[in-house]
Amino acid sequence: KAEYYFTDGIYDSALFYCDKAEAFSKQKNFKKGQAYALIEATDIYIDKDDLEKADATAQVVNKIGVQLKDSLITAITFLQMAQVKMYKNELDAAITTFEKSLQHYLAKRPTKWTALAYNDMGYTWGRKGEIAKQADYLIKSINIYENYFPDKYGELGVAYSNLSTVYYGLNDRTKAIEYAKKSLSY
């Protein structure tokens, strides 16, 4: 239910269900459930631009991931911490933290979070003016989405749009238009 409300931008209801899931998980001593409820809450805080709360929540989840020795949970929290840094314009710190999330787990196993990490890493490199690195990471993101998660239309559309922007910046209008059309098709 939290994901449903989050997708519709109804943050208060989404956070309400995250809180309920976390409380239920605590009651049942289900740490993994608690972690994923807080991961969802962190995504909501990031989307709301409540970066301080997002960072604090990601730190809590990171500790749970380490305690459980769950590499995926830990890697997701590094991804979320990197996103917070990216949105705070702490670009070098964001890149280092994205790399940590990828090295910790995500680069070895394709997940939706791997694709997101590559997309956001590309965006961050682009903000630093490193267009070739931006394109490389965006292409990695697109490859994961297309090969493993072809039903993630919104994410594919965003990744192709980002790649279109790269080629527009390189004055390659043909490729920019090609990728923009792919973005629109998703």
N, C-alpha and C positions, 0 to 999 in steps of 0.2 A: 504494500500500500504506500509505503514511503516513496518508493521509486515512481509509482504512478503519479502521486501528487507533485513530486519533484519535476518530473517530465512536463507537467502542466504549469510549472512555475508557482505552485501553491505551497510556498515554503513553510508556513506555520504548520500546516497539516502534515507535510512531509517530515518535519522535525518531530512532531507529536508522535508519529508512528516509529521513528527512529528511537525516541525515548522509550516507547512501550517495548520495542524489541530488545533494547539494551536492558531494561528492567527485568523483563522476562528471562533473558539470558543470564543475568546476575542471579536471579532467584533459582535457576536450574544449574548454576555453576558451569555454564556453557560459555567459556571464554572466547571461543571462536565466533559464536553468535554475537557476543558483545562487541568483538572487534569489527565484524562486518556492519553492525548497526552504526557504530561510530565512524567507520569508513564512509558510509552513506551520508552521515551527518556532516562530515568534513567536506564532501563534495558539495553539499548544499551551502555550507558556509562560504566555500570558495565562489560558488555561483552568485551568492548574495553580496560578495565582495567584503565579507566579514573575515578578513585575513588573519586577524589576531586569534579569533576563536578557531578558525580552521587550523592554524599552526598548533595551537594548544591541544586541540583534539587529536591531531595527527601524532603529536608527541606521546599522548596517552596510549594510542593504538600501537605505536611503535614498541612501547614497553611490553604490551601484551604479546605482540608478535615475537619479540625476543624471548619472553618468558615461555611461550609455547614452542619455541624453536620452529616457527612457521615462516619459512622464507618468503612465501607469497605475501602474507600479511605485512611483513617487514618491508618488502619491496614496494608494495602499494603505498605505505606510509611515506617512504622516501620520495615516491612520485608526487604525492600530495604536498609534501614539504617543499619540493622543487617548484611546484606550481605556485605556491604561496610566494616563494622568492621571485619567481618570474613576474608575477603581478605586482610585486613591490619594486620592480626594476632592479633587483639584485641579480643581474644576469649571470655574472661569473659564478656566484654561489648556486644559482639555479642549475647551471650546466653541470657543475660538480655533483650536485644532488641527483639530477637526472641520471648521470653516469652511474652513481651509486645504486640507484634503483634497477638499472639495466644489468649491472654487474652482479648484483645480489641475487637476482632470479629472472627478471623479465626477458633479458636477451636470450636466455637458454630455452625458454618455453613461450611460444606465442600465445598471448592472452589479449583480451581487449585493452588491458592496462599497458601491455607492451606497445601496442599500436598508438595508444594515447601518449605514452612517454616519448616515442619517436616523433610524433606530430608536434608535441609541445617543445621538445628539444630543437626541432627544426625551426619552430617559431622563434625560440630564444636566440638561436644562431642568426636568424634573419634580423632580429632587433639589434644584434651586434654588427650587422653589415656583412656577415659571412654567408653570402648567397649560395655558394657551392655546397657548403655544409648544410645549409637550410634545405636545399633541394634533396641532398642525399638522405637526410632523416625523414623528410616528407615521403619520399619514394619507399623507404623502409616501412613507414606507417601504412601507406596504401597497399603495399604487397601483403602485409599481415591481414588487413581488413578484407582484401579481395580473396585471399586464399583460405582464411579461417573463419571470417565473420562477414560473409557477403550480405547478410541481412541487416547490417549496421549502416543503413542508408545515410542517416544524418552525419555520422562520423566520416564515412567515405566522401560525402559531399563537401564537408569542411576541409578534409585533407586535399581533395582535388582543387578546391577553391584556393587554398594556401599555395599549392603548386602553381596554379594559374598566375597568382600574384607574383611569384618568383620569376616566371618567364616574362611577365609584363615588365618587371623591373629590369630584366636583361634585354629589353627591346625585341624579344622574340614573340611578335604578335601572333604568329601562326600557332605556336605551342600554347601561348596564353589563352587563345580562343578555344583551342582543342580541349584543354583541361577545364576551362570555364564551362563548356558545354557538358563535359562529363560530370562536373559538379552539379549543374542544374538537373541532369538526368537522375541523380540520386536524390 
